[in-house]
Every structure is written in C-alpha cells, then in structure tokens.
Amino acid sequence: MVLSLKIAIRFILKSKWQSLFIIFGIAVGVSVAIFISILIDSLQYTLIKGTIGNAPHLTITTDSNKITNYNDLKSKIDKVSGITKVYPAVDGNGLLITPNKNYPVLLKGVSFDKANDIYQLETRKIEGRLPLARSEVMIGKDLSVSTGAKVGDDISFTQANGSKSTLLVSGIYDLKIATVNNAWLFTNLATAWAIFGNEGTYTAVNIQVKDIFNADQTAVTINKQIGSNYKVDNWKAQNAQLLAGLQGQSTSSYMIQVFVLLSVLISIASILSISVTQKSKQIGILKAIGLKNGKSSNIFYFQGFILGFCGTVLGVAFGLGLFYAFVTFAKTPDGGNIVEPLIKWNIVLMTSVIALAVSSFAGIIPARKANKLSPIEVIRNG
Amino acid sequence: MADKKSIVIELRKISKTYSGTVETPVLFDIDLAIVKGSLNSIIGQSGSGKSTLLNLLGTLDKPSLGDVLVNGLIVHNMDDDRLAKLRNQTMGFVFQFHYLLPEFTVLENVLIPISIEKNGKVSEQDRQKAMELIELVGLSEKMNVMSDSISGGQQQRTAIARALMNEPDIILADEPTGNLDSDTSRSIYKLFCKINRDLGTTFIIVTHDDRIAAQTDRIIELKDGRIVSDKINKNVACPI
C-alpha cells in the first residue's frame, strides 16, 4: 500500500503538466455539477419562497366552514413534529364594488400578532399601517392600482348573500405575488366576525411547516391527530403544476450532473490508460524485481484517487466561486438578487464523494492493464 | 558434476519457441547448472538465444518445454506473485538499458527491491546499507540526484547497487555495458568481479565481447539455440 502510494505520487509529480490537465478537467466537471446543483436548488427555493413563503402550507377546514374548538385543535397540532407556525383565520369571499367594475376578493380576518409571522405584513406594507381598528382593511398593491383605492379611502365589500360592509383602507401591502396582491384583503378578527357573524369561531386554521416538500405527509399525520371531521389541504396538492415543473427541473439537473460526471470518468480513465503505456517500462522493471500484480494495479487506483481528490477539492471551490459570482453579478433591474442563495452542503458533499468515487473507479481499466503487463514484454522490447 | 546443494539455478531439457503468426524456435534442449558463487558468462552471436536463456534463468520468461529450478525449487507451477517474490529475494537484474525509475533519486532506486519486500517500510538500517552500496559503486556524491540526470555509466552503477540491495544469491546481467564506452565497461566488470569475490554473489553475464568473457570463471557459448561450448577458466583474476 505504502510503496504503491509512493510510486503513484511520484508518477503524478513527474508528469506535472499531464497531472495538472487531469486535475483541471476533473475540477471543471465537478464545478459544473456543483454550480448547476446549487443554482437549481436556489432557483427552486426562490420560486417556492415567492409562491408559498408568505402563504399557509397547510389549511384545516370543515364542511360547515366553522371551527369552534381552536385551542383543542392547536394542542393536537402542536404534537406533530415539523410545525413552525399555527394561526386561526376567518375568511370569506365577496366583491369589491367600484363605480366602474366589481372585483372578486377574499377578506381574511386574522390575529396580527400570530399571522404577521407568516405574512410579514409589517415589513411588506408599502403605505399606511396594519388594520388593527374596527372596520379597517389592508389591500394589495395591485388591487389599489386597479381600483384607485388609497390609504384613507372607504371601500365597499359585498358578500354573496348581498350583505354590504364599508371598510376603511388603513394600509397597502406588497406580497410580491400578483394573484394575492389583486385579491386578498386583510382585516382584524373582530371586523371579520362583525361581517361574517359566528363570533369566536374560525373558518380555517393555517399552518406553516419546516419541510415544505413533506407537507403532504405532515397533512396526513395532522389529519390522524385531529380526526376525519376536518379536512387538511396542503400546498402541494394545490400547486401540482408548479411541483411538476420543479421536479422536471430537478430531473434535468440530475441528468446534467450524471453526464458531466460520466465525461469526467471517461476522461480520467482514458488519460490514466495512456499513463500505463507511458509508464510500462517502469511497471515492467518493478515487476521484474519483484512487485506483485496487485501492488502494480494499486499504483493506478491511487493515481485515480489522488487526481480525483485534488480535482474535486478544486472543483468544489470553482463551483462555489462561480455561484457566488453569479449571485453577486446577476441582479434584477431594481438591484435585487435573481436567486436567493441556498447551498445544501449535504448535496455538495454527496457530489464530491461521487466525483471522488468516479475518479477512483476510473483507475480500474489502467489498473487491469498494469496487472496484465508482463515484465518480459518490456525487457524484450527495450 | 557439481554438488546439488551448490547449484543455485538449473535448467533441465529447456526449449523455447516464440509463437505468433510464425512459430520461432529459439532454444533447443538446454541443460545447464549454475554453481553458487561463480562468475559466468554466456556468449554467442546475435540471435543465438543468449538473452532468452538469461530471461528463462531469471524466471522472467517461461520455457515451452523443460523445467527451471531455483535453489532446487521447480518454478513451472508458481503463479506470477510467487515468482515475483522469488525474484525479489533471490535475484538481482542488470539490464543493458539500465531501467532505473526516473521518478526516483539514485538512493531511492537502490532501495526499491527492499521497499518491494517490506512494502515501502524501509528502515534506517536499510538506508544505511543502500548508502554503502552506492559508495561501493562510487556514486556517493550522486546519491540524492534524480536518476535520469546522471550519465549512462552512473546509471548502470546504480542498477548494480540496486541489484545487490536484497543480497541476492544471483545477479543476472544482460549486455550490461552494451551502451557504455570501453573505460566505463572495464570499471563495471571490475566491480562485478570484486562483488563476486568479496560477497560470493553468483553472476551470469550475457555478453558478445570475448575479452570480457575470458575474465569469468565459466564461459557458456550458444549457437543457434544450443550450447556448443562450456569452458571453465581456472584462477581468473579480477581485471585491474
């Protein structure tokens, strides 16, 4: 082992340029794999955060649209692991009536001390203040533009049963999602109860979870805890198309990574095979003076491992550097990041381990060649 | 007839044919026993089968017919690894083209046989011995120089030191001075003779030079794959 390792290191050092080219080749392959992996993860993270980051991941409802025992439900939900936020809401559909046009809207009555964790309305408001007083409402930026409603204006909210309410616009928010900005009105619970009735009851319990991709499983677990009288919807079921798109993106990213690593494998194997031919004189003489077949093979396994290790370390550094350069220089017109960086270190580690395994595996062909090399061939042919 | 115990290598009814598109017979029905501690030369014209005979004696090649015995053991059924171990512990090789490892220094090249035996775990004692051998071949000043940056004669001296490292029973040398000038050649043979006389190492030297052969204890002459003459030289003195 020691001797084969020593010879492998000397072979690498003796052919400096060739070794550097191999290391650089591996580094380029690994860096592309790492960069694509991080970029896709960050893009997906950015997309998901934009789509569901400020929305409930799970929503508990009943057929009667009435939840009377919120505290009891909450204590059961808290027993499920992976829950980060829970808050009740009183939601109701209706129309925002203007002289020119009627706009379908969803009036959401929430307790701002709890709901603010999810919606972050305090930081997302672009004008005015939170609707904490009776009959106050906060509307989205897009709805404000469409209707012309400004902070301090009264708006008219009409339910399906024809009942009308007049609400005062206390603030305007921007949750960066057009469908929400166009349709959601936030108000306090007291106002919602005043409009929809059933004081002390809720229409939904909203939940955010730690692992959003496992939200469907968490929904099943919660449903088991709280019983079948309740319906637990999850964001995945409601965003099937988005999920299919993300999964397609992930699959194509894996495919790219597989082919990149495959090309690394083929490159190292072919260069190391040439190396056996280049070093056949040395291998032949070593065998003539007693080196066993297995140890002569080990020389090339070690070469593959050492070159792979150096290439992988360099490749990880390149890949991360490339990604940071991308994040630093690729900006939106208003100076924001195109993607929010999300580096999954376990993926980086896994890619590195695979690259290293692939590099070591690449030593098999040259190792077999070295194993079969007969010293007499070298000695007879000079 | 030599005493069985004093024979280090023996060939019994050896024939060798190289097979390819055309079968080429090289050696025919060779019987040969090499006595321990002797200085032997194999002579003959080009194509007479000298190198093939040496490669068979060194277990680097396998005979088509017959048996090779090293220290009384038939090597015919040994696998590659057993043969490698046998070579490592009983033989030293000196080739015409030196065959040093250019990736290593002179000292490291000399240490290779013991490194192979001990799997790289070379002791200080081994290093000391290697340095003594380098001194013996007159290369103390080049000890830490890369082996591809010394002259041909120095490379051949390094190969001799390497061949002696594991204290082999026998050293096989194939045209060891074929690429060297006459002064260097003389000094190399002088060294062979000195080692043979001082350390009792058996030498088998393939050469086409009759003058060199004349200074060995035994001259085996090959012609067309057969031994045509086998002479003992008595009271041979090492060249000055």
Interface residues (C-beta under 8 A of the other chain):
Chain A: M1 V2 L3 S4 L5 K6 I7 R10 F11 L13 K14 K281 Q282 G284 I285 L286 K287 A288 I289 G290 L291 K292 N293 G294 K295 P375 I376 I379 R380 G382
Chain B: S51 N55 G58 L60 D61 D80 D81 A84 K85 R87 N88 Q89 G92 F93 F95 Q96 F97 Y99 L101 P102 E103 F104 I112 P113 S115 I116 E117 N119 G120 K121 R162 D174
